[in-house]
Amino acid sequence: MANYDEELDASGLNCPLPILRAKKALGGLESGKVLRIIATDPGSVKDFEAFAKQTGNELLESKEEGGKYEFLIKKA
């Protein structure tokens, strides 16, 4: 598990809320910091891949375990 600077628990939220919350959380982080996001919406996997591409932030990790999805995004 990689290190991260801030955690966002978006469990129970459906698209587009996890993305919106992540966008807000990343807005408060300095460049180079890492945000860990936990989500339960299966659609969030594709959402976060697209989000990273669109925003220029780096998706460091994307994994699923027991119905929970975990993402690490490094702020550009």
N, C-alpha and C positions, 0 to 999 in steps of 0.2 A: 504494500500500500504506500503510495507516494505521499509526501508531506503536502499539507494544504494550510492556507492562512485563515480561511473562513468557511463555515459550513451553512448550507441552506437545506432545510428539510421541507421538501415539497410533496411529501407523502399525502395521498388522498386527493391531490389536486389534479384536475384534468386540463389538457391542452386548452388554451395557451398559457394558463397560469404559471406552470413551472418555468417557462421561458421568460415570462414577464418578471417574475420574482428574481430570476437569475440575472436578468438584464439590470435590474435595480441594484442588486447586491454587487455586481461587477462594477457598476458606476461608482460605488463607494470605495473600491479597491485601487491601490496604486498599480501601475504597470508592472508586470512580472509576478504579481501575486496570484495565488491559486485558490479557486473557489471549488469546494466539493458540494455537489448537489445530490440529494437523495430523492428519488421520485418513484411512484408506483404505477404511473401511466405508461403502458407499453409503447404508446406513440411517441413518448419523450425521446426514445433512442434516435429516431430519424430527425425529430425536432431539434435536438441539441447538435447533431451533425450539421444540419443546415444552418443553425444559429451561429455555430463557430465559423463556418465558411463565410456567411454574410457579414459578420461583425469583425472578422480578422483575428478573433481570439482563438487560442489553440486548445483543441480538445485533446487533453493528455491521456485520458482514460475513460472507457465506457464499458461497464460490466453489469451483469444481472446476477442476482443471487436471491433465491427464495422469493421471487416476485417483487424484489426491490431493485431498482436501477440506480446505479451510481456513476456519476460523471465528475471528472476533474477538468476544469477549464482554467487555462492560464490567461490572464488579461494581457492583451497586446500593449 
